[in-house]
Amino acid sequence: MAIRIGVVGLGQIARGQHLQAISDSPDFELTATASPYDRLEDVPGYDGIDDMLRANHGLQAVAMCQPTQTRYADARRALEAGLHVLLEKPPTVTTGELRALIDLAQARGVTLHASWHSRHAPGVEPTRAWLAERRLRAVDIVWREDVRQYHPGSEWIWRPGGLGVFGSAINALSILTRVMPAPFFLTGATLSYPANRGGPIAADLGFSDLAGAAITGTFDWRHSGPAVWDMRFDTDGGPVALTQHGGALSLAGVEEPLPRQAQYPEVYRHFAGLIASGTSDVDEAPLQHVADAFLCGEHRLVEPFED
């Protein structure tokens, strides 16, 4: 029998990805939604999670797709009600919030999943396998997109806790933390803040792994034209190019055949498996790297940004 799931937040990411993935999944049945601004036809809708939980509907799980600043409080209510919880990325505003949710899920015996959807791109696991058997010399990440296209009118991303450009940069970091054969740490960061915004619009990051391999990342929301989501690895077995948000892969100059992108369907397949096995999957590492960048990064003012 399908797992009865509710969705909190009906913004761009829910409508663009989650609702279709749930509809296509044999494991889930969309039972209710909670959003103060929107409703779906033929699905019971409520202004907030408290009203949705009181209505019951036999809910067993909830997907959290609201702005990050309110996610912890809503996720806590769902866990306290005994529901399994899927967190859209970034999972929470702080690592402290995430740790508290991990502890609560464990105490209540329910599944918590921080869904790093980019890790389900088809090129990620082949890249991880390649790097595991070779010496890594350097990594270069270029992640540029037009914020007006991918986050139109989303004022919350510029407020404290919205993370600014790290809302998409964390996708690259979630891939990097999955494929790297050894831990790595931040060595330097410059964050560019528009003069009229509270969050960064661009970031240049430097990392190093334990063997001294240099890792650079350029992340920018001021890009025009098609998005650039590229990661390139220099290894002693030849170069690796993981491009198109993990949808294309070249190993030592040879293009690898990959299935089509199906990141969110894979997120829900994995979530169903976690629920079935009574386990959780919450990797804090991508959020920790973002926290380190805010903690240690140099702040630079740039020209104002108007949406």
C-alpha positions as a printed NumPy array, in Angstrom:
array([[  0.   ,   0.   ,   0.   ],
       [  1.293,   3.459,  -0.91 ],
       [  2.672,   5.718,   1.808],
       [  0.307,   8.619,   2.468],
       [  2.397,  11.767,   2.164],
       [  1.769,  15.467,   2.661],
       [  3.723,  18.333,   1.128],
       [  4.479,  21.521,   3.047],
       [  5.132,  24.458,   0.738],
       [  3.82 ,  24.749,  -2.814],
       [  6.458,  26.995,  -4.316],
       [  8.618,  26.504,  -7.362],
       [ 10.525,  23.439,  -6.183],
       [  7.392,  21.604,  -5.054],
       [  5.51 ,  22.321,  -8.26 ],
       [  8.523,  21.829, -10.493],
       [  9.812,  18.578,  -8.996],
       [  8.193,  17.056,  -5.912],
       [  4.557,  16.861,  -6.998],
       [  5.381,  15.111, -10.264],
       [  7.812,  12.727,  -8.577],
       [  5.16 ,  11.795,  -6.011],
       [  2.532,  11.368,  -8.725],
       [  4.813,   9.046, -10.701],
       [  5.959,   7.047,  -7.673],
       [  4.361,   3.684,  -6.903],
       [  5.435,   4.155,  -3.279],
       [  3.595,   7.365,  -2.363],
       [  0.112,   8.873,  -2.487],
       [ -0.262,  12.647,  -2.149],
       [ -2.844,  13.091,   0.591],
       [ -2.696,  16.736,   1.743],
       [ -0.762,  19.975,   1.343],
       [  0.014,  22.944,   3.564],
       [  0.693,  26.405,   2.173],
       [ -0.616,  29.815,   3.228],
       [ -0.655,  30.987,  -0.388],
       [ -1.759,  28.135,  -2.617],
       [ -3.902,  25.024,  -3.03 ],
       [ -4.096,  22.077,  -5.396],
       [ -7.268,  20.89 ,  -7.027],
       [ -8.661,  17.636,  -5.62 ],
       [ -6.134,  17.535,  -2.735],
       [ -7.074,  18.807,   0.743],
       [ -5.094,  21.966,   1.461],
       [ -4.359,  23.857,   4.678],
       [ -2.712,  27.135,   5.631],
       [ -0.028,  25.458,   7.744],
       [  1.293,  22.164,   9.015],
       [ -0.603,  22.344,  12.315],
       [ -3.959,  22.426,  10.514],
       [ -2.833,  19.64 ,   8.198],
       [ -1.774,  17.441,  11.121],
       [ -5.011,  18.086,  13.006],
       [ -7.001,  17.013,   9.941],
       [ -4.986,  13.759,  10.034],
       [ -5.862,  12.139,   6.66 ],
       [ -3.878,   9.123,   7.825],
       [ -0.622,  10.828,   6.945],
       [  2.528,   8.746,   7.307],
       [  5.148,  11.082,   5.816],
       [  5.745,  14.732,   4.945],
       [  7.967,  16.402,   2.358],
       [  9.274,  19.79 ,   3.517],
       [  9.485,  22.204,   0.552],
       [  8.906,  25.543,   2.297],
       [ 11.519,  28.33 ,   2.596],
       [ 14.459,  27.138,   4.654],
       [ 13.9  ,  29.631,   7.471],
       [ 10.677,  27.892,   8.581],
       [ 11.67 ,  24.313,   7.824],
       [ 13.051,  23.312,  11.226],
       [  9.91 ,  24.233,  13.162],
       [  7.617,  22.449,  10.691],
       [  9.841,  19.374,  10.497],
       [  9.935,  19.173,  14.279],
       [  6.125,  19.201,  14.447],
       [  5.934,  16.405,  11.89 ],
       [  8.511,  14.256,  13.689],
       [  6.776,  14.797,  17.027],
       [  3.573,  13.581,  15.361],
       [  5.365,  10.355,  14.405],
       [  5.67 ,  11.083,  10.675],
       [  8.6  ,  10.285,   8.412],
       [ 10.17 ,  13.491,   7.068],
       [ 11.921,  14.352,   3.814],
       [ 13.829,  17.654,   3.796],
       [ 14.361,  19.561,   0.547],
       [ 17.834,  21.049,   0.374],
       [ 19.296,  22.94 ,   2.143],
       [ 17.803,  20.833,   4.917],
       [ 17.886,  23.534,   7.607],
       [ 19.351,  26.969,   8.234],
       [ 21.998,  25.731,  10.681],
       [ 23.842,  22.538,  11.446],
       [ 22.499,  22.801,  15.   ],
       [ 18.92 ,  22.613,  13.731],
       [ 19.775,  19.595,  11.603],
       [ 21.427,  17.793,  14.507],
       [ 18.355,  18.423,  16.66 ],
       [ 16.109,  16.883,  13.991],
       [ 18.403,  13.861,  13.684],
       [ 18.189,  13.274,  17.431],
       [ 14.406,  13.73 ,  17.473],
       [ 13.846,  11.333,  14.563],
       [ 15.966,   8.718,  16.302],
       [ 14.08 ,   9.187,  19.565],
       [ 10.7  ,   8.859,  17.825],
       [ 11.776,   5.89 ,  15.702],
       [ 10.91 ,   7.524,  12.368],
       [ 12.832,   8.17 ,   9.155],
       [ 14.52 ,  11.496,   8.446],
       [ 16.015,  12.086,   5.   ],
       [ 18.028,  15.15 ,   3.973],
       [ 17.473,  14.769,   0.25 ],
       [ 20.569,  15.903,  -1.612],
       [ 18.871,  15.437,  -4.981],
       [ 21.981,  16.22 ,  -7.041],
       [ 23.642,  13.065,  -5.729],
       [ 21.103,  11.099,  -7.755],
       [ 22.384,  12.516, -11.061],
       [ 23.454,   9.583, -13.259],
       [ 27.108,  10.606, -13.498],
       [ 27.748,  10.846,  -9.764],
       [ 28.301,   7.196,  -8.825],
       [ 30.547,   6.422, -11.836],
       [ 32.645,   9.46 , -10.883],
       [ 32.878,   8.256,  -7.299],
       [ 34.032,   4.803,  -8.443],
       [ 36.678,   6.312, -10.767],
       [ 38.121,   8.606,  -8.101],
       [ 38.245,   5.816,  -5.518],
       [ 40.926,   4.02 ,  -7.556],
       [ 43.084,   6.982,  -8.597],
       [ 45.135,   9.799,  -7.126],
       [ 43.393,  13.128,  -7.24 ],
       [ 45.487,  16.173,  -8.112],
       [ 42.95 ,  19.001,  -8.366],
       [ 39.258,  19.825,  -8.727],
       [ 37.67 ,  22.823, -10.447],
       [ 33.962,  23.593, -10.063],
       [ 32.081,  26.19 , -12.103],
       [ 28.429,  26.624, -11.098],
       [ 26.771,  29.616, -12.766],
       [ 23.087,  30.279, -13.291],
       [ 20.623,  33.132, -13.675],
       [ 18.877,  33.683, -10.335],
       [ 15.983,  35.377, -12.145],
       [ 15.299,  32.145, -13.996],
       [ 15.713,  29.66 , -11.153],
       [ 14.461,  31.73 ,  -8.193],
       [ 12.122,  34.354,  -9.652],
       [ 10.645,  36.669,  -7.049],
       [ 11.945,  34.585,  -4.142],
       [ 12.754,  37.293,  -1.641],
       [ 13.34 ,  34.761,   1.145],
       [ 16.593,  33.585,  -0.47 ],
       [ 18.174,  36.969,   0.209],
       [ 17.21 ,  37.102,   3.869],
       [ 19.316,  35.594,   6.691],
       [ 18.996,  31.832,   6.495],
       [ 18.071,  31.885,   2.807],
       [ 21.758,  31.231,   1.943],
       [ 21.77 ,  33.285,  -1.269],
       [ 23.925,  31.692,  -3.956],
       [ 24.652,  28.768,  -1.634],
       [ 21.097,  27.612,  -2.219],
       [ 22.386,  26.237,  -5.526],
       [ 26.103,  26.002,  -4.706],
       [ 25.19 ,  23.425,  -2.078],
       [ 24.124,  21.137,  -4.942],
       [ 27.705,  21.07 ,  -6.185],
       [ 28.994,  20.578,  -2.657],
       [ 26.602,  17.677,  -2.132],
       [ 28.05 ,  15.991,  -5.22 ],
       [ 31.616,  16.766,  -4.159],
       [ 31.136,  15.331,  -0.667],
       [ 29.735,  12.167,  -2.255],
       [ 32.438,  11.539,  -4.862],
       [ 35.592,  12.635,  -3.04 ],
       [ 37.651,   9.677,  -1.81 ],
       [ 38.977,  11.613,   1.19 ],
       [ 37.702,  14.39 ,   3.472],
       [ 38.353,  17.996,   2.464],
       [ 38.139,  21.322,   4.234],
       [ 37.765,  25.014,   3.445],
       [ 40.965,  27.022,   2.989],
       [ 39.531,  30.353,   1.818],
       [ 36.359,  32.063,   0.617],
       [ 35.182,  35.358,  -0.845],
       [ 31.448,  36.057,  -0.721],
       [ 30.001,  38.819,  -2.923],
       [ 26.988,  40.618,  -1.455],
       [ 24.876,  43.044,  -3.505],
       [ 24.731,  46.38 ,  -1.709],
       [ 20.949,  46.027,  -1.323],
       [ 20.761,  42.341,  -0.33 ],
       [ 21.383,  40.352,   2.828],
       [ 22.662,  37.217,   1.086],
       [ 25.579,  36.578,  -1.296],
       [ 25.007,  36.534,  -5.037],
       [ 28.373,  34.912,  -5.786],
       [ 31.13 ,  33.019,  -3.999],
       [ 34.661,  31.856,  -4.732],
       [ 35.75 ,  28.973,  -2.522],
       [ 38.999,  27.124,  -1.993],
       [ 39.378,  23.721,  -0.351],
       [ 42.071,  21.153,   0.192],
       [ 41.854,  17.443,   0.868],
       [ 44.084,  15.591,   3.318],
       [ 46.616,  14.828,   0.564],
       [ 46.853,  18.474,  -0.476],
       [ 44.784,  18.387,  -3.663],
       [ 43.563,  21.891,  -4.467],
       [ 39.816,  22.332,  -4.946],
       [ 38.384,  25.56 ,  -6.355],
       [ 34.761,  26.538,  -6.786],
       [ 33.205,  29.506,  -8.564],
       [ 29.497,  30.035,  -7.916],
       [ 27.585,  32.939,  -9.454],
       [ 23.917,  33.891,  -9.81 ],
       [ 24.61 ,  36.816, -12.18 ],
       [ 25.014,  34.518, -15.175],
       [ 23.031,  35.   , -18.377],
       [ 22.256,  32.279, -20.878],
       [ 22.224,  28.531, -20.286],
       [ 23.336,  27.471, -16.828],
       [ 26.832,  26.076, -16.335],
       [ 27.048,  23.186, -13.853],
       [ 30.505,  21.676, -14.365],
       [ 32.958,  19.77 , -12.176],
       [ 36.382,  18.765, -13.513],
       [ 38.822,  16.451, -11.759],
       [ 42.515,  16.05 , -12.574],
       [ 43.665,  12.511, -11.694],
       [ 46.685,  10.345, -12.415],
       [ 44.413,   8.227, -14.636],
       [ 43.292,  11.131, -16.794],
       [ 40.76 ,  13.96 , -16.543],
       [ 37.184,  13.548, -15.408],
       [ 34.497,  15.974, -16.594],
       [ 31.183,  15.748, -14.766],
       [ 28.952,  18.307, -16.464],
       [ 25.306,  19.26 , -16.996],
       [ 24.558,  18.937, -13.277],
       [ 25.87 ,  15.387, -13.27 ],
       [ 23.961,  14.4  , -16.394],
       [ 27.03 ,  14.018, -18.614],
       [ 30.362,  12.357, -17.842],
       [ 33.715,  11.993, -19.59 ],
       [ 36.389,   9.702, -18.128],
       [ 39.914,  10.168, -19.505],
       [ 38.431,  11.786, -22.596],
       [ 35.841,   9.074, -23.254],
       [ 32.146,   9.98 , -23.045],
       [ 30.253,   7.597, -20.795],
       [ 26.728,   6.433, -21.701],
       [ 24.352,   7.504, -18.946],
       [ 20.61 ,   7.162, -18.356],
       [ 18.546,  10.337, -18.428],
       [ 18.327,  12.601, -15.403],
       [ 15.775,  11.398, -12.846],
       [ 16.964,  13.054,  -9.66 ],
       [ 13.689,  13.568,  -7.825],
       [ 12.129,  10.213,  -8.742],
       [ 15.287,   8.674,  -7.285],
       [ 14.949,  10.831,  -4.157],
       [ 11.5  ,   9.373,  -3.523],
       [ 12.563,   5.837,  -4.359],
       [ 15.351,   6.181,  -1.808],
       [ 13.01 ,   7.738,   0.773],
       [ 10.599,   4.819,   0.409],
       [ 13.471,   2.376,   0.905],
       [ 14.584,   4.167,   4.055],
       [ 11.071,   4.029,   5.473],
       [ 10.78 ,   0.33 ,   4.634],
       [ 14.076,  -0.436,   6.376],
       [ 13.413,   1.813,   9.377],
       [ 16.545,   3.89 ,   8.782],
       [ 17.469,   7.533,   8.15 ],
       [ 19.868,   9.223,   5.743],
       [ 21.092,  12.652,   6.836],
       [ 24.524,  13.788,   5.66 ],
       [ 25.479,  17.079,   7.283],
       [ 28.685,  17.594,   5.283],
       [ 27.387,  19.87 ,   2.468],
       [ 25.702,  22.195,   4.958],
       [ 28.836,  22.211,   7.127],
       [ 30.945,  23.43 ,   4.192],
       [ 28.443,  26.239,   3.573],
       [ 28.548,  27.161,   7.269],
       [ 32.362,  27.249,   7.103],
       [ 32.2  ,  29.615,   4.127],
       [ 29.947,  32.03 ,   6.013],
       [ 32.13 ,  31.707,   9.122],
       [ 35.502,  32.251,   7.454],
       [ 34.746,  33.987,   4.173],
       [ 35.725,  37.532,   3.27 ],
       [ 32.647,  39.656,   2.51 ],
       [ 32.786,  41.911,  -0.533],
       [ 30.117,  44.473,  -1.538],
       [ 29.133,  44.506,  -5.221],
       [ 26.576,  46.408,  -7.302],
       [ 22.94 ,  46.26 ,  -6.155],
       [ 20.758,  43.502,  -7.599],
       [ 17.164,  44.024,  -8.73 ],
       [ 14.961,  41.041,  -9.556]])
